[in-house]
């Protein structure tokens, strides 16, 4: 049917509501909101209908119908590509999506996650799952890690373990980031020889030098490999294999090559120099679960006190300043702890009473609560997201709220982790002064100094092993 024919009494000619919604989106009829999407190099203006968008996404609901919504102001969306946002709109209006490529799916899934449309996230994940093979498994792993898709992560690991030779030979391997390379090297089972693994790492390092605008030299190759070098099991090589490849690569000093060769030929004659791997066992044939999702070995036999959630109060009682959230703002808190603990979530302040409502408090009753919307996640030092949550609830003004992750996560002592919270509601939030460290009986939480609005996080909610936890810990707070 021609577009000109539809324009006349078009409602009577389109049978389904998805067709009618698609028509008003395409024609721009009755639009009442404007989006400025993309960065300066690729930016477009797209328009939509507030009611339809709010019906599909709690983020759009908060944006357009929240207590302090600015309906006439264009919404800037700088972190989503215009094509992906347009596809998101088409899905909202028609329940249909055309997924064609891996890159396109990643962009669309990011937008779907941001605006909390799980059905679209599921379609994106299914597209990746159905097209999973050794040539794209590293990119799929990165996708799954970014979007916290645990099942897809495990599937990617299985393919990496079972078809390692194909993964390493694919040109895309040399384009992976160091985090994925580190994940591959952490596996106890890989279907490739250690020598092939080393040579692939060496080729990756050459390309990484180019990406970092460094001269391709042995010194820089060793620099970009970083701690990945310590995960290669050189002691499993034969003397001939080591002498003909690693020893002549220029990566090692003469002394390092000599000591490694001595340990290969006569194990235990001398100590293995740092930072090289001391493991002389070849990688196992039996697959193991991805290490990111296993509890720490010291905690697997311990009963975690899931009935007791303790709090590390990381801020003082006095408000330091006020944050006015006009659209979306994030806050983060980096920390480490000296014992094995299980992180459950955070405690945060709720909004201050809006300025326009303050005069009414003394004269007549007003609504004592508002609808809050928060996205929060926990990352390790490699920026791998370990857990997350979408928090939606009605909460009281001038109060506190518990934001609990979808699942608790065991963390390792003396390693840095970061909790990030994204505020989706327009309003005023109090900010406090965060301590440098907090000691609770036998535990010490240390908070990093390079912080981004961390005063919005009042406390870390955690649990301890029943073998080590105290019945009534008393905190010691230090700025």
N, C-alpha and C positions, 0 to 999 in steps of 0.2 A: 504494500500500500504506500503510495507516494506521500511525502511529508505534507504537501499542500492539501491533500485530501483529508489528512488527520486533523489539521488546524481548525476545520469547521466542525463544530460539535464533536470534538475529538473524544470526549468521554464516552460517547455512545459507540464508538468504533473500536475501542480497546477493551477487550473482554476481562483481562486480569488486572488486579491492582498493581502487580509488578510492572505491567506494561504502562499503566497510567503514571506510576511513580517515575519510571524511566523517561517518559515523555516530558514531564515537568523538569526533570534534571537536565535533559538534553536541550530543551528549549529555553530554560532559564525562567520559565513562567512562575510567578509568585515567590521567587527566592527572597529570603529575608536575612541571610547571613553571608559574609564574604570571607574568604581565606586567601592569604598571601602565602603561597607554598613554594618551598625550595630556597636555595641560596642565590647569591647575586648572579652567578653564572648560568643558572637554570631556574628561573622563577616565573610562576604563573599565578594569575588570579582565578580562583574557582569559587563558584557560588552554590549554595544549598538551601535547605529548608530546615529550620531549627527543630520543628516538631518531629520530622522523620528521623533526623540525626539523633535526637534525644531518645527516641523510641528504641534505638539500636545500641546505644553506648552510654554507660553511666558517666563517662568523661564528658561527652557532649551535653548530657543532662546537666551536669554541674556547671559547665561552661555557659550554657544559655538560660538555665532556669534556676541557678543557684541564688543564694541570698544577695550576692553583690555582682550579679552578671551585668556586663556592659554589652547590651544587644546591638548597639549601633556602631561599635568599634570593630574594624576588620581584625581578624584573628591571624597572627603571624605564626606560621609553622615552618621553621627553618631547617628542621632535622629530618624531613621527609621529602622524597623526590616527588615532583608534581605528577608524574605518571603513576606512581604508586598510590598517591592520595586520590587521584581520579579513579583508579581501580577500586579503591576502598569505598568511595561514594557509590560507584556502580553496584557493588555488592550490597551495600546497605539498601539501595533503592530497588534492586531486582532479585536479590538472593542468588545471583549468578556471578561467576568469576572465570576469567580465561587465563589460566596459568600456563606459561609457555617456556620459561627458562629459569635456571637456578638463580641467577642474579635478580630477576624480576620477583621471584617468590620471596627471596630474602628481604627485599625492600617492602613488599606488601605485608609480609609477616611482622616486620618491625612496626609498621603503622597499625596493624591489627592488635598487636600487643599493647601499644601505647594507648589506644582508644578502647581497649578491653572488649574485643569482639572475638570470643573464643572459638566460635564456629568457623571463622575465617582462618584463624591460627591452625585449627585442626586440618583444614583443607590444604594449607601450605605444607604442613608436616607430612601429610599423606602423599603429596606430590613428590617431595624429596624422598620419602621412604620407597615409593614404587620405582623410582629411577636411580636407586642407590647402586653403585658399582665401584670397583677400585679406582677408576679414573676421577671420581668426584667425591670419594669418601672423606678426604681430608677437609674439603670445603663443607661437606655435610656435617662433619664433626664440629666445625667452627659454628655453623648455623645452630646445631643442637645445643652447644655450650652457651651461645649467646641468648637463646630463647628458653633455656632450662627444660629441654625436652629429654628427660632421662632415658626413656626407652630408645629413642633414636641414638643417643650417645652410646648406649650399650651395643646396639646393632652396628654402629660404625666401628667400635672397638673389635667386634667379632670379625668384621671384614678385614680390618687392618692386620689382625692376628693370622687369619686364614689365607690371605692373598697379599702378604707383605711384598713379595717380589714385584707384583703388578703395580702396587701402590707406589713403590720407589721408582719404578721405571716410567711412570706417567709424568709428562712434563709439568703437570700441576703441582707435583711434590716439591719442586724447587721454589714454588711461590708461597708455601705455607709459612705461618708465623712460628716463632720460636716456641710458643706454648704448645702447639700441636706436635712439633718435633720432640719436645720434651715428653709429651704423653706417649708417643710411639716408643721412645727409648726406655720408658718406665715399664714396659710390658715384659713379663717373664716368658711369654710365648710369642715368637715371631717366626713366620715361615720363610726365613732367609738367613744366610750365613752372617756372622758378625763382620766379616771382611766386606761383604756387599753393603751391609748397613753403614759401616765406616765410610766407604767410598761415596755412598749417597749423601751422607752428612757433609762430606768434603765438598761435593758439588753444590749442595744447598748453601754452604757457607760462602762460596764464590758469588752466587747470585745475591746473597744477603749483603755482601760488601758493595755490590753495585747498587742495591736499593738504598743503602745508607750513604751513598756517594763516597765510599772509601776505596782506596787502591786495593786491587785484588792481590794480596800478599799473604804469606803464611801467618805473619803477626796479626793482621786484621782478621784472617779467617778464624784464628784461635779466639780473638776478641769477640766476634759475633756468635761463635758457638757457645761461649760462656759456660754455664754449668752443664750444658748438654755433653760437653767433652767428658765430664766425670761419670756419665751414664753409659758410655761405650765400654764393653767388656773386653778390653785388649788382652787380658790374661787368658781368654779362651782361644786366642789365635795360636797357630803353630809358629815356631821361630821363623820359618821361611816366609809365611804370610806377613808377619809383622815386619820383617826386614825388607821385604819387597814393596811394601805400601806405606803404613804409618811412619816407619822410621825414616823414609826418604821424602816425606811430604813437606818437611820444613816446619811442621807445627810444633815439634818437640825440640828441646835442646839435646845436645849430644849426650849429656849426663842422663836426662830423662829417658832417652831411647835405650841407653845401655842398661839402666836399672830395670826398665820394663822388660827388655829382652832377657835379662838375667832371671827375672821372676817367672817368665814364661818357660824358660829352659829348666830352671831349678827352683820351684816354688819354695818360698820361705827363706831363701839365702839372705835376702835383704828386704827391708820394708819398702812398700810401694809408695812413691812420692805423691803428695797432694798436688793436684786435685783428682788424680786418676782413680778409676774404679778398682776396688780390691776383690771384686767378685770374679772367681775363676770357674764358675759353673755356667755351662751353656744354657741358653734360654730353654725353659721347660716346654713340653709339648701340650700339656693340659692348659686350656684357657683359664684365665682368672678374671673376676669382675673388675671394672675400672676402679682404680684406687681412690678416685675422688668420692665414691659413694660408699666406701667401707668405713665403719667406725675404727678408731685407732686400736691397734692390737691390744694395748693395755686396758682398753675399756670393753672389749667384746665379752669378757667373762664377768664383768661387773654389772650389777643392777643399777641402772640410772634412776635417780629419784624423780620420776616423772610426776609424782604427786606433789613435789616441792619445787616451786620455781623461785629461785633467789633473785635478788636485784643488786646490781652494782650501780649505786647512785653516783653518776659521774658529773653532776653539776651542783652548784650551790643553790640556796633558796631565793636569793635576790635576783630579780630580773635585770640583766645588763642593758638590753636594748630591745627594740621592737622591730619585727620583720613584717613588711607589708607585701603579701603575695598577690600580685596583680594578674597572673595567669598560671604559669607552672614554675615551680622553683624546687631545687633539690638541695638536700643537706647530707653531709657524710661525716662519718666518725671512724677513724682508723685506730686500731687497738691491738694489743697482744696481751696474753695472760700467761702466768708462769706454771699453771697446772692444766690437766685435762679437764675441759668443761664442755657442756652441750649448750649451744646458743638457741634460745627459743624465740626471741624477738626483742623489742624495745618498748620503753615507755616514753610517750611524747606529750607535750602540752597541747591542749585544745586551743581554739581561737579565743582571743579577747572579744568581749562584746563589741559589736560594730559601733562606731562613733555615733551614727545617726540614731542608735537605739539607747545610748547611755542616758539621755535626759528623761526617757520614758520609764526608767527603772524605778524612780522615786514616786511617780504619779499613778501608774497603772501596771498591772501584770503584763508581761510580754512572753513570747515563746522562749523557754529556757534552754532550748537545744537547737542544734542545726545538723544537717547531713554532711558527714565528713567522707572524703575520698582520698586514699593514700596508696601509693605503690612503693614497696620496700623490698630490698634484696641484700643478701650477704655475699661478699666476694672474698676470694683468697688473694695472696700477693701476686698471682699471675692474672688477676682480673677475671678469673673463672667464677661465674655465679653459682653458688652452692645451694641456695634456696631463695624463695621470694614469697610475696603475698600481695594480693589486692585487698585492701582493707576498706570496707564500706560499713558505716553505722551512723546512727544518730547519737551525738555526744553533747554534753553540757558545755556551755561557754565557761571560760576561766577555770578549766579543770584539767584532768589528765586522761590519757587513753592508752591501752595496751595494744600494740600492733604485733601480732604473733605470726611467725612465718608458717608456711604450709607444712613444713616438716622441720623438726630440730636437726641441728648439724653438730657433729663432734668436731672440735678444733684441736690443733696440735699446739703444745706449749711453745712460747717464745717465737711464734711466727705471726706476721702481721696480717690482719683481716680488716675489711672495711664494710661498714653498714651504710647503705645509701637509702634515703627516704625521699620520695618525690611527692610534693604537695600539689594536689590538683584543684583545691578549693581556693577561691579568692577570699582574702581576709587578713586579719592581723594575728600574728603569732608572737608570743614572748620568747626571748632568747636569753640564755644564762651563760655563766662562765664555767667552762669545762675544766676539770682537774687534770693535772699532769699524770697522776696515778691515784688509784684507790686500793687500799688493802682491806680485805675482808677475812679476818682470821688467818688462814693459811694461803689465801689467794691474793695475788696482786694484779690488777688490771692497769696497764700502762697505755696512755693515750698520746698519739703523735701530735707534734706541735703544728705541723702544716695542715690546717684544718679548714673545712669549707662549711660555714654556718652550722658547726657541730653542736652549738649551744641549743639547738632545737631538739636534740636527743637528751632526755633527762636521765635515763637509766638503761642498762643492758640487762635483759632478763635471761637467766641461765640456769642450768642444773648441774649437779655434781655427782660423781660416783658415790654410792653409799659407803664405799670403803674408805673414803677420804673426807666426806663432807662433815661439817660441824652442825650440831643441833641448833645453835643460836649464834651465828657469826655476828660480830660487831665490826662495823666498817671504820677504817681510818682514812680520812679524806685529805688530800694534799694538792694545793694549787702550785 
